[in-house]
Amino acid sequence: MDESTILLKKDVIILLKQAKDSPRQTYNELLRKVLSLYLQMKKADEYDKFLHEIQKSKMREVWDNKYDEIWEKV
């Protein structure tokens, strides 16, 4: 069998019960769904960080120029 026992605190069990989509949903199904969503969000966050990094140089070019500095002093 590919099953294991894990020890959870009672407050975590209460949260798991509240998060179920239906009373018949197993904790295994719920945890699989939650972890899948978490991993998708984690990937999306890494992608956002990557886009932010590659945009930095262009934003410096756009924002840090002498023309804008002249207007700041007017």
N, CA, C and O atoms as a Maestro MAE file, in Angstrom:
{
 s_m_m2io_version
 :::
 2.0.0
}

f_m_ct {
 s_m_title
 :::
 protein
 m_atom[296] {
  # First column is atom index #
  i_m_mmod_type
  r_m_x_coord
  r_m_y_coord
  r_m_z_coord
  i_m_residue_number
  s_m_chain_name
  s_m_pdb_residue_name
  s_m_pdb_atom_name
  i_m_atomic_number
  :::
  1 25 0.822 -1.185 0.000 1 A "MET " " N  " 7
  2 3 0.000 0.000 0.000 1 A "MET " " CA " 6
  3 2 0.873 1.258 0.000 1 A "MET " " C  " 6
  4 15 1.917 1.298 0.650 1 A "MET " " O  " 8
  5 25 0.437 2.274 -0.729 2 A "ASP " " N  " 7
  6 3 1.164 3.540 -0.792 2 A "ASP " " CA " 6
  7 2 0.531 4.577 0.125 2 A "ASP " " C  " 6
  8 15 0.269 5.704 -0.295 2 A "ASP " " O  " 8
  9 25 0.289 4.206 1.350 3 A "GLU " " N  " 7
  10 3 -0.333 5.126 2.289 3 A "GLU " " CA " 6
  11 2 0.557 5.302 3.494 3 A "GLU " " C  " 6
  12 15 1.396 4.459 3.807 3 A "GLU " " O  " 8
  13 25 0.351 6.428 4.166 4 A "SER " " N  " 7
  14 3 1.130 6.755 5.341 4 A "SER " " CA " 6
  15 2 0.234 7.456 6.348 4 A "SER " " C  " 6
  16 15 -0.853 7.920 6.006 4 A "SER " " O  " 8
  17 25 0.683 7.528 7.554 5 A "THR " " N  " 7
  18 3 -0.034 8.246 8.603 5 A "THR " " CA " 6
  19 2 0.769 9.484 8.944 5 A "THR " " C  " 6
  20 15 1.987 9.424 9.106 5 A "THR " " O  " 8
  21 25 0.067 10.626 9.052 6 A "ILE " " N  " 7
  22 3 0.740 11.857 9.456 6 A "ILE " " CA " 6
  23 2 0.039 12.414 10.690 6 A "ILE " " C  " 6
  24 15 -1.162 12.219 10.884 6 A "ILE " " O  " 8
  25 25 0.800 13.097 11.505 7 A "LEU " " N  " 7
  26 3 0.262 13.683 12.716 7 A "LEU " " CA " 6
  27 2 -0.051 15.147 12.455 7 A "LEU " " C  " 6
  28 15 0.823 15.913 12.049 7 A "LEU " " O  " 8
  29 25 -1.304 15.533 12.691 8 A "LEU " " N  " 7
  30 3 -1.736 16.910 12.479 8 A "LEU " " CA " 6
  31 2 -2.292 17.477 13.779 8 A "LEU " " C  " 6
  32 15 -2.902 16.762 14.574 8 A "LEU " " O  " 8
  33 25 -2.076 18.744 13.978 9 A "LYS " " N  " 7
  34 3 -2.651 19.405 15.142 9 A "LYS " " CA " 6
  35 2 -4.153 19.579 14.917 9 A "LYS " " C  " 6
  36 15 -4.618 19.640 13.779 9 A "LYS " " O  " 8
  37 25 -4.887 19.655 15.992 10 A "LYS " " N  " 7
  38 3 -6.348 19.748 15.899 10 A "LYS " " CA " 6
  39 2 -6.809 20.982 15.136 10 A "LYS " " C  " 6
  40 15 -7.804 20.923 14.414 10 A "LYS " " O  " 8
  41 25 -6.095 22.108 15.283 11 A "ASP " " N  " 7
  42 3 -6.509 23.315 14.559 11 A "ASP " " CA " 6
  43 2 -6.357 23.142 13.051 11 A "ASP " " C  " 6
  44 15 -7.126 23.722 12.284 11 A "ASP " " O  " 8
  45 25 -5.377 22.352 12.618 12 A "VAL " " N  " 7
  46 3 -5.200 22.071 11.189 12 A "VAL " " CA " 6
  47 2 -6.327 21.175 10.692 12 A "VAL " " C  " 6
  48 15 -6.830 21.358 9.583 12 A "VAL " " O  " 8
  49 25 -6.718 20.218 11.502 13 A "ILE " " N  " 7
  50 3 -7.826 19.332 11.132 13 A "ILE " " CA " 6
  51 2 -9.116 20.135 10.986 13 A "ILE " " C  " 6
  52 15 -9.896 19.897 10.064 13 A "ILE " " O  " 8
  53 25 -9.340 21.084 11.891 14 A "ILE " " N  " 7
  54 3 -10.533 21.932 11.796 14 A "ILE " " CA " 6
  55 2 -10.516 22.724 10.491 14 A "ILE " " C  " 6
  56 15 -11.540 22.837 9.818 14 A "ILE " " O  " 8
  57 25 -9.354 23.273 10.135 15 A "LEU " " N  " 7
  58 3 -9.243 24.023 8.875 15 A "LEU " " CA " 6
  59 2 -9.482 23.122 7.668 15 A "LEU " " C  " 6
  60 15 -10.131 23.528 6.705 15 A "LEU " " O  " 8
  61 25 -8.963 21.912 7.721 16 A "LEU " " N  " 7
  62 3 -9.194 20.971 6.622 16 A "LEU " " CA " 6
  63 2 -10.678 20.663 6.464 16 A "LEU " " C  " 6
  64 15 -11.191 20.614 5.346 16 A "LEU " " O  " 8
  65 25 -11.358 20.457 7.571 17 A "LYS " " N  " 7
  66 3 -12.798 20.181 7.510 17 A "LYS " " CA " 6
  67 2 -13.559 21.351 6.906 17 A "LYS " " C  " 6
  68 15 -14.486 21.154 6.120 17 A "LYS " " O  " 8
  69 25 -13.167 22.577 7.271 18 A "GLN " " N  " 7
  70 3 -13.826 23.771 6.743 18 A "GLN " " CA " 6
  71 2 -13.551 23.953 5.248 18 A "GLN " " C  " 6
  72 15 -14.377 24.518 4.531 18 A "GLN " " O  " 8
  73 25 -12.409 23.483 4.782 19 A "ALA " " N  " 7
  74 3 -12.015 23.683 3.388 19 A "ALA " " CA " 6
  75 2 -12.599 22.657 2.424 19 A "ALA " " C  " 6
  76 15 -12.524 22.842 1.210 19 A "ALA " " O  " 8
  77 25 -13.169 21.600 2.936 20 A "LYS " " N  " 7
  78 3 -13.718 20.553 2.064 20 A "LYS " " CA " 6
  79 2 -14.796 21.110 1.142 20 A "LYS " " C  " 6
  80 15 -15.606 21.945 1.546 20 A "LYS " " O  " 8
  81 25 -14.794 20.642 -0.092 21 A "ASP " " N  " 7
  82 3 -15.837 21.011 -1.060 21 A "ASP " " CA " 6
  83 2 -17.142 20.276 -0.773 21 A "ASP " " C  " 6
  84 15 -18.227 20.790 -1.045 21 A "ASP " " O  " 8
  85 25 -17.030 19.080 -0.225 22 A "SER " " N  " 7
  86 3 -18.211 18.298 0.135 22 A "SER " " CA " 6
  87 2 -17.839 17.412 1.324 22 A "SER " " C  " 6
  88 15 -16.662 17.137 1.554 22 A "SER " " O  " 8
  89 25 -18.833 16.974 2.068 23 A "PRO " " N  " 7
  90 3 -18.538 16.128 3.235 23 A "PRO " " CA " 6
  91 2 -17.846 14.805 2.867 23 A "PRO " " C  " 6
  92 15 -17.127 14.223 3.679 23 A "PRO " " O  " 8
  93 25 -18.075 14.350 1.648 24 A "ARG " " N  " 7
  94 3 -17.489 13.067 1.225 24 A "ARG " " CA " 6
  95 2 -16.070 13.209 0.675 24 A "ARG " " C  " 6
  96 15 -15.401 12.206 0.423 24 A "ARG " " O  " 8
  97 25 -15.608 14.443 0.488 25 A "GLN " " N  " 7
  98 3 -14.254 14.661 -0.027 25 A "GLN " " CA " 6
  99 2 -13.236 14.189 1.019 25 A "GLN " " C  " 6
  100 15 -13.335 14.538 2.196 25 A "GLN " " O  " 8
  101 25 -12.275 13.407 0.582 26 A "THR " " N  " 7
  102 3 -11.259 12.914 1.517 26 A "THR " " CA " 6
  103 2 -10.190 13.978 1.736 26 A "THR " " C  " 6
  104 15 -10.012 14.888 0.926 26 A "THR " " O  " 8
  105 25 -9.489 13.835 2.849 27 A "TYR " " N  " 7
  106 3 -8.386 14.770 3.111 27 A "TYR " " CA " 6
  107 2 -7.305 14.624 2.037 27 A "TYR " " C  " 6
  108 15 -6.654 15.600 1.666 27 A "TYR " " O  " 8
  109 25 -7.125 13.427 1.556 28 A "ASN " " N  " 7
  110 3 -6.138 13.200 0.503 28 A "ASN " " CA " 6
  111 2 -6.495 13.994 -0.761 28 A "ASN " " C  " 6
  112 15 -5.632 14.631 -1.365 28 A "ASN " " O  " 8
  113 25 -7.771 13.948 -1.153 29 A "GLU " " N  " 7
  114 3 -8.234 14.708 -2.324 29 A "GLU " " CA " 6
  115 2 -8.086 16.215 -2.091 29 A "GLU " " C  " 6
  116 15 -7.642 16.957 -2.967 29 A "GLU " " O  " 8
  117 25 -8.468 16.641 -0.895 30 A "LEU " " N  " 7
  118 3 -8.383 18.061 -0.569 30 A "LEU " " CA " 6
  119 2 -6.940 18.546 -0.581 30 A "LEU " " C  " 6
  120 15 -6.637 19.592 -1.157 30 A "LEU " " O  " 8
  121 25 -6.057 17.795 0.048 31 A "LEU " " N  " 7
  122 3 -4.649 18.201 0.097 31 A "LEU " " CA " 6
  123 2 -4.011 18.200 -1.294 31 A "LEU " " C  " 6
  124 15 -3.197 19.068 -1.607 31 A "LEU " " O  " 8
  125 25 -4.380 17.239 -2.112 32 A "ARG " " N  " 7
  126 3 -3.865 17.198 -3.486 32 A "ARG " " CA " 6
  127 2 -4.294 18.460 -4.249 32 A "ARG " " C  " 6
  128 15 -3.493 19.060 -4.966 32 A "ARG " " O  " 8
  129 25 -5.564 18.855 -4.086 33 A "LYS " " N  " 7
  130 3 -6.086 20.053 -4.754 33 A "LYS " " CA " 6
  131 2 -5.386 21.317 -4.248 33 A "LYS " " C  " 6
  132 15 -4.966 22.166 -5.033 33 A "LYS " " O  " 8
  133 25 -5.271 21.423 -2.930 34 A "VAL " " N  " 7
  134 3 -4.629 22.599 -2.326 34 A "VAL " " CA " 6
  135 2 -3.173 22.702 -2.762 34 A "VAL " " C  " 6
  136 15 -2.704 23.784 -3.117 34 A "VAL " " O  " 8
  137 25 -2.469 21.599 -2.736 35 A "LEU " " N  " 7
  138 3 -1.059 21.617 -3.122 35 A "LEU " " CA " 6
  139 2 -0.876 21.920 -4.605 35 A "LEU " " C  " 6
  140 15 0.075 22.601 -4.988 35 A "LEU " " O  " 8
  141 25 -1.772 21.424 -5.429 36 A "SER " " N  " 7
  142 3 -1.710 21.720 -6.856 36 A "SER " " CA " 6
  143 2 -1.876 23.225 -7.096 36 A "SER " " C  " 6
  144 15 -1.125 23.826 -7.864 36 A "SER " " O  " 8
  145 25 -2.861 23.819 -6.434 37 A "LEU " " N  " 7
  146 3 -3.074 25.265 -6.563 37 A "LEU " " CA " 6
  147 2 -1.885 26.049 -6.029 37 A "LEU " " C  " 6
  148 15 -1.470 27.039 -6.631 37 A "LEU " " O  " 8
  149 25 -1.341 25.614 -4.909 38 A "TYR " " N  " 7
  150 3 -0.176 26.280 -4.324 38 A "TYR " " CA " 6
  151 2 1.009 26.255 -5.288 38 A "TYR " " C  " 6
  152 15 1.677 27.270 -5.480 38 A "TYR " " O  " 8
  153 25 1.264 25.114 -5.882 39 A "LEU " " N  " 7
  154 3 2.397 24.997 -6.810 39 A "LEU " " CA " 6
  155 2 2.193 25.864 -8.052 39 A "LEU " " C  " 6
  156 15 3.153 26.434 -8.571 39 A "LEU " " O  " 8
  157 25 0.956 25.967 -8.532 40 A "GLN " " N  " 7
  158 3 0.666 26.847 -9.671 40 A "GLN " " CA " 6
  159 2 0.933 28.301 -9.304 40 A "GLN " " C  " 6
  160 15 1.514 29.046 -10.093 40 A "GLN " " O  " 8
  161 25 0.515 28.703 -8.120 41 A "MET " " N  " 7
  162 3 0.728 30.074 -7.674 41 A "MET " " CA " 6
  163 2 2.219 30.353 -7.482 41 A "MET " " C  " 6
  164 15 2.701 31.442 -7.792 41 A "MET " " O  " 8
  165 25 2.927 29.375 -6.976 42 A "LYS " " N  " 7
  166 3 4.361 29.522 -6.760 42 A "LYS " " CA " 6
  167 2 5.079 29.737 -8.090 42 A "LYS " " C  " 6
  168 15 5.969 30.582 -8.188 42 A "LYS " " O  " 8
  169 25 4.695 28.976 -9.109 43 A "LYS " " N  " 7
  170 3 5.273 29.145 -10.445 43 A "LYS " " CA " 6
  171 2 4.937 30.525 -11.005 43 A "LYS " " C  " 6
  172 15 5.793 31.184 -11.594 43 A "LYS " " O  " 8
  173 25 3.705 30.957 -10.823 44 A "ALA " " N  " 7
  174 3 3.272 32.267 -11.329 44 A "ALA " " CA " 6
  175 2 4.065 33.375 -10.662 44 A "ALA " " C  " 6
  176 15 4.434 34.349 -11.318 44 A "ALA " " O  " 8
  177 25 4.334 33.246 -9.367 45 A "ASP " " N  " 7
  178 3 5.098 34.253 -8.645 45 A "ASP " " CA " 6
  179 2 6.527 34.315 -9.166 45 A "ASP " " C  " 6
  180 15 7.082 35.403 -9.316 45 A "ASP " " O  " 8
  181 25 7.126 33.170 -9.440 46 A "GLU " " N  " 7
  182 3 8.479 33.139 -9.991 46 A "GLU " " CA " 6
  183 2 8.506 33.801 -11.369 46 A "GLU " " C  " 6
  184 15 9.458 34.506 -11.705 46 A "GLU " " O  " 8
  185 25 7.468 33.575 -12.157 47 A "TYR " " N  " 7
  186 3 7.377 34.182 -13.479 47 A "TYR " " CA " 6
  187 2 7.250 35.697 -13.355 47 A "TYR " " C  " 6
  188 15 7.879 36.438 -14.111 47 A "TYR " " O  " 8
  189 25 6.434 36.162 -12.398 48 A "ASP " " N  " 7
  190 3 6.284 37.605 -12.172 48 A "ASP " " CA " 6
  191 2 7.612 38.232 -11.755 48 A "ASP " " C  " 6
  192 15 7.962 39.316 -12.220 48 A "ASP " " O  " 8
  193 25 8.346 37.554 -10.882 49 A "LYS " " N  " 7
  194 3 9.656 38.066 -10.455 49 A "LYS " " CA " 6
  195 2 10.610 38.142 -11.647 49 A "LYS " " C  " 6
  196 15 11.358 39.108 -11.795 49 A "LYS " " O  " 8
  197 25 10.574 37.108 -12.497 50 A "PHE " " N  " 7
  198 3 11.425 37.092 -13.680 50 A "PHE " " CA " 6
  199 2 11.097 38.276 -14.594 50 A "PHE " " C  " 6
  200 15 12.002 38.969 -15.059 50 A "PHE " " O  " 8
  201 25 9.806 38.508 -14.851 51 A "LEU " " N  " 7
  202 3 9.410 39.627 -15.702 51 A "LEU " " CA " 6
  203 2 9.832 40.960 -15.098 51 A "LEU " " C  " 6
  204 15 10.285 41.855 -15.811 51 A "LEU " " O  " 8
  205 25 9.685 41.086 -13.813 52 A "HIS " " N  " 7
  206 3 10.080 42.318 -13.140 52 A "HIS " " CA " 6
  207 2 11.577 42.577 -13.317 52 A "HIS " " C  " 6
  208 15 11.991 43.707 -13.579 52 A "HIS " " O  " 8
  209 25 12.378 41.531 -13.175 53 A "GLU " " N  " 7
  210 3 13.827 41.680 -13.316 53 A "GLU " " CA " 6
  211 2 14.225 42.099 -14.731 53 A "GLU " " C  " 6
  212 15 15.077 42.972 -14.899 53 A "GLU " " O  " 8
  213 25 13.625 41.495 -15.739 54 A "ILE " " N  " 7
  214 3 14.032 41.828 -17.104 54 A "ILE " " CA " 6
  215 2 13.513 43.198 -17.526 54 A "ILE " " C  " 6
  216 15 14.029 43.788 -18.475 54 A "ILE " " O  " 8
  217 25 12.505 43.706 -16.835 55 A "GLN " " N  " 7
  218 3 11.977 45.024 -17.162 55 A "GLN " " CA " 6
  219 2 12.737 46.151 -16.468 55 A "GLN " " C  " 6
  220 15 12.602 47.309 -16.864 55 A "GLN " " O  " 8
  221 25 13.523 45.847 -15.458 56 A "LYS " " N  " 7
  222 3 14.208 46.883 -14.684 56 A "LYS " " CA " 6
  223 2 15.069 47.800 -15.543 56 A "LYS " " C  " 6
  224 15 15.010 49.022 -15.406 56 A "LYS " " O  " 8
  225 25 15.859 47.221 -16.417 57 A "SER " " N  " 7
  226 3 16.772 48.048 -17.216 57 A "SER " " CA " 6
  227 2 16.002 48.985 -18.141 57 A "SER " " C  " 6
  228 15 16.380 50.146 -18.301 57 A "SER " " O  " 8
  229 25 14.931 48.492 -18.748 58 A "LYS " " N  " 7
  230 3 14.128 49.343 -19.632 58 A "LYS " " CA " 6
  231 2 13.445 50.449 -18.836 58 A "LYS " " C  " 6
  232 15 13.360 51.582 -19.309 58 A "LYS " " O  " 8
  233 25 12.962 50.143 -17.647 59 A "MET " " N  " 7
  234 3 12.300 51.153 -16.828 59 A "MET " " CA " 6
  235 2 13.298 52.232 -16.393 59 A "MET " " C  " 6
  236 15 12.954 53.413 -16.344 59 A "MET " " O  " 8
  237 25 14.525 51.829 -16.080 60 A "ARG " " N  " 7
  238 3 15.554 52.827 -15.752 60 A "ARG " " CA " 6
  239 2 15.788 53.748 -16.945 60 A "ARG " " C  " 6
  240 15 15.913 54.964 -16.793 60 A "ARG " " O  " 8
  241 25 15.845 53.157 -18.117 61 A "GLU " " N  " 7
  242 3 16.055 53.923 -19.344 61 A "GLU " " CA " 6
  243 2 14.907 54.924 -19.550 61 A "GLU " " C  " 6
  244 15 15.138 56.071 -19.933 61 A "GLU " " O  " 8
  245 25 13.693 54.487 -19.299 62 A "VAL " " N  " 7
  246 3 12.523 55.339 -19.502 62 A "VAL " " CA " 6
  247 2 12.433 56.416 -18.425 62 A "VAL " " C  " 6
  248 15 12.154 57.576 -18.729 62 A "VAL " " O  " 8
  249 25 12.667 56.043 -17.180 63 A "TRP " " N  " 7
  250 3 12.458 56.973 -16.076 63 A "TRP " " CA " 6
  251 2 13.669 57.839 -15.768 63 A "TRP " " C  " 6
  252 15 13.519 59.011 -15.422 63 A "TRP " " O  " 8
  253 25 14.847 57.288 -15.886 64 A "ASP " " N  " 7
  254 3 16.063 58.026 -15.522 64 A "ASP " " CA " 6
  255 2 16.693 58.648 -16.768 64 A "ASP " " C  " 6
  256 15 17.653 58.117 -17.326 64 A "ASP " " O  " 8
  257 25 16.143 59.760 -17.186 65 A "ASN " " N  " 7
  258 3 16.737 60.439 -18.331 65 A "ASN " " CA " 6
  259 2 16.767 61.937 -18.039 65 A "ASN " " C  " 6
  260 15 16.027 62.432 -17.190 65 A "ASN " " O  " 8
  261 25 17.621 62.638 -18.744 66 A "LYS " " N  " 7
  262 3 17.822 64.066 -18.494 66 A "LYS " " CA " 6
  263 2 16.567 64.879 -18.779 66 A "LYS " " C  " 6
  264 15 16.314 65.872 -18.096 66 A "LYS " " O  " 8
  265 25 15.786 64.488 -19.758 67 A "TYR " " N  " 7
  266 3 14.578 65.229 -20.097 67 A "TYR " " CA " 6
  267 2 13.614 65.260 -18.913 67 A "TYR " " C  " 6
  268 15 13.061 66.312 -18.592 67 A "TYR " " O  " 8
  269 25 13.411 64.111 -18.260 68 A "ASP " " N  " 7
  270 3 12.527 64.056 -17.095 68 A "ASP " " CA " 6
  271 2 13.098 64.868 -15.932 68 A "ASP " " C  " 6
  272 15 12.352 65.520 -15.202 68 A "ASP " " O  " 8
  273 25 14.409 64.827 -15.763 69 A "GLU " " N  " 7
  274 3 15.032 65.584 -14.675 69 A "GLU " " CA " 6
  275 2 14.827 67.082 -14.847 69 A "GLU " " C  " 6
  276 15 14.666 67.799 -13.859 69 A "GLU " " O  " 8
  277 25 14.830 67.563 -16.076 70 A "ILE " " N  " 7
  278 3 14.602 68.979 -16.342 70 A "ILE " " CA " 6
  279 2 13.186 69.366 -15.908 70 A "ILE " " C  " 6
  280 15 12.989 70.409 -15.284 70 A "ILE " " O  " 8
  281 25 12.211 68.533 -16.236 71 A "TRP " " N  " 7
  282 3 10.819 68.822 -15.880 71 A "TRP " " CA " 6
  283 2 10.580 68.770 -14.372 71 A "TRP " " C  " 6
  284 15 9.697 69.461 -13.862 71 A "TRP " " O  " 8
  285 25 11.349 67.967 -13.663 72 A "GLU " " N  " 7
  286 3 11.197 67.898 -12.211 72 A "GLU " " CA " 6
  287 2 11.586 69.221 -11.549 72 A "GLU " " C  " 6
  288 15 11.077 69.547 -10.477 72 A "GLU " " O  " 8
  289 25 12.479 69.980 -12.177 73 A "LYS " " N  " 7
  290 3 12.977 71.220 -11.599 73 A "LYS " " CA " 6
  291 2 12.164 72.433 -12.019 73 A "LYS " " C  " 6
  292 15 12.399 73.530 -11.513 73 A "LYS " " O  " 8
  293 25 11.213 72.265 -12.933 74 A "VAL " " N  " 7
  294 3 10.408 73.393 -13.424 74 A "VAL " " CA " 6
  295 2 9.336 73.756 -12.443 74 A "VAL " " C  " 6
  296 15 8.563 74.682 -12.688 74 A "VAL " " O  " 8
  :::
 }
 m_bond[295] {
  # First column is bond index #
  i_m_from
  i_m_to
  i_m_order
  :::
  1 1 2 1
  2 2 3 1
  3 3 4 2
  4 3 5 1
  5 5 6 1
  6 6 7 1
  7 7 8 2
  8 7 9 1
  9 9 10 1
  10 10 11 1
  11 11 12 2
  12 11 13 1
  13 13 14 1
  14 14 15 1
  15 15 16 2
  16 15 17 1
  17 17 18 1
  18 18 19 1
  19 19 20 2
  20 19 21 1
  21 21 22 1
  22 22 23 1
  23 23 24 2
  24 23 25 1
  25 25 26 1
  26 26 27 1
  27 27 28 2
  28 27 29 1
  29 29 30 1
  30 30 31 1
  31 31 32 2
  32 31 33 1
  33 33 34 1
  34 34 35 1
  35 35 36 2
  36 35 37 1
  37 37 38 1
  38 38 39 1
  39 39 40 2
  40 39 41 1
  41 41 42 1
  42 42 43 1
  43 43 44 2
  44 43 45 1
  45 45 46 1
  46 46 47 1
  47 47 48 2
  48 47 49 1
  49 49 50 1
  50 50 51 1
  51 51 52 2
  52 51 53 1
  53 53 54 1
  54 54 55 1
  55 55 56 2
  56 55 57 1
  57 57 58 1
  58 58 59 1
  59 59 60 2
  60 59 61 1
  61 61 62 1
  62 62 63 1
  63 63 64 2
  64 63 65 1
  65 65 66 1
  66 66 67 1
  67 67 68 2
  68 67 69 1
  69 69 70 1
  70 70 71 1
  71 71 72 2
  72 71 73 1
  73 73 74 1
  74 74 75 1
  75 75 76 2
  76 75 77 1
  77 77 78 1
  78 78 79 1
  79 79 80 2
  80 79 81 1
  81 81 82 1
  82 82 83 1
  83 83 84 2
  84 83 85 1
  85 85 86 1
  86 86 87 1
  87 87 88 2
  88 87 89 1
  89 89 90 1
  90 90 91 1
  91 91 92 2
  92 91 93 1
  93 93 94 1
  94 94 95 1
  95 95 96 2
  96 95 97 1
  97 97 98 1
  98 98 99 1
  99 99 100 2
  100 99 101 1
  101 101 102 1
  102 102 103 1
  103 103 104 2
  104 103 105 1
  105 105 106 1
  106 106 107 1
  107 107 108 2
  108 107 109 1
  109 109 110 1
  110 110 111 1
  111 111 112 2
  112 111 113 1
  113 113 114 1
  114 114 115 1
  115 115 116 2
  116 115 117 1
  117 117 118 1
  118 118 119 1
  119 119 120 2
  120 119 121 1
  121 121 122 1
  122 122 123 1
  123 123 124 2
  124 123 125 1
  125 125 126 1
  126 126 127 1
  127 127 128 2
  128 127 129 1
  129 129 130 1
  130 130 131 1
  131 131 132 2
  132 131 133 1
  133 133 134 1
  134 134 135 1
  135 135 136 2
  136 135 137 1
  137 137 138 1
  138 138 139 1
  139 139 140 2
  140 139 141 1
  141 141 142 1
  142 142 143 1
  143 143 144 2
  144 143 145 1
  145 145 146 1
  146 146 147 1
  147 147 148 2
  148 147 149 1
  149 149 150 1
  150 150 151 1
  151 151 152 2
  152 151 153 1
  153 153 154 1
  154 154 155 1
  155 155 156 2
  156 155 157 1
  157 157 158 1
  158 158 159 1
  159 159 160 2
  160 159 161 1
  161 161 162 1
  162 162 163 1
  163 163 164 2
  164 163 165 1
  165 165 166 1
  166 166 167 1
  167 167 168 2
  168 167 169 1
  169 169 170 1
  170 170 171 1
  171 171 172 2
  172 171 173 1
  173 173 174 1
  174 174 175 1
  175 175 176 2
  176 175 177 1
  177 177 178 1
  178 178 179 1
  179 179 180 2
  180 179 181 1
  181 181 182 1
  182 182 183 1
  183 183 184 2
  184 183 185 1
  185 185 186 1
  186 186 187 1
  187 187 188 2
  188 187 189 1
  189 189 190 1
  190 190 191 1
  191 191 192 2
  192 191 193 1
  193 193 194 1
  194 194 195 1
  195 195 196 2
  196 195 197 1
  197 197 198 1
  198 198 199 1
  199 199 200 2
  200 199 201 1
  201 201 202 1
  202 202 203 1
  203 203 204 2
  204 203 205 1
  205 205 206 1
  206 206 207 1
  207 207 208 2
  208 207 209 1
  209 209 210 1
  210 210 211 1
  211 211 212 2
  212 211 213 1
  213 213 214 1
  214 214 215 1
  215 215 216 2
  216 215 217 1
  217 217 218 1
  218 218 219 1
  219 219 220 2
  220 219 221 1
  221 221 222 1
  222 222 223 1
  223 223 224 2
  224 223 225 1
  225 225 226 1
  226 226 227 1
  227 227 228 2
  228 227 229 1
  229 229 230 1
  230 230 231 1
  231 231 232 2
  232 231 233 1
  233 233 234 1
  234 234 235 1
  235 235 236 2
  236 235 237 1
  237 237 238 1
  238 238 239 1
  239 239 240 2
  240 239 241 1
  241 241 242 1
  242 242 243 1
  243 243 244 2
  244 243 245 1
  245 245 246 1
  246 246 247 1
  247 247 248 2
  248 247 249 1
  249 249 250 1
  250 250 251 1
  251 251 252 2
  252 251 253 1
  253 253 254 1
  254 254 255 1
  255 255 256 2
  256 255 257 1
  257 257 258 1
  258 258 259 1
  259 259 260 2
  260 259 261 1
  261 261 262 1
  262 262 263 1
  263 263 264 2
  264 263 265 1
  265 265 266 1
  266 266 267 1
  267 267 268 2
  268 267 269 1
  269 269 270 1
  270 270 271 1
  271 271 272 2
  272 271 273 1
  273 273 274 1
  274 274 275 1
  275 275 276 2
  276 275 277 1
  277 277 278 1
  278 278 279 1
  279 279 280 2
  280 279 281 1
  281 281 282 1
  282 282 283 1
  283 283 284 2
  284 283 285 1
  285 285 286 1
  286 286 287 1
  287 287 288 2
  288 287 289 1
  289 289 290 1
  290 290 291 1
  291 291 292 2
  292 291 293 1
  293 293 294 1
  294 294 295 1
  295 295 296 2
  :::
 }
}
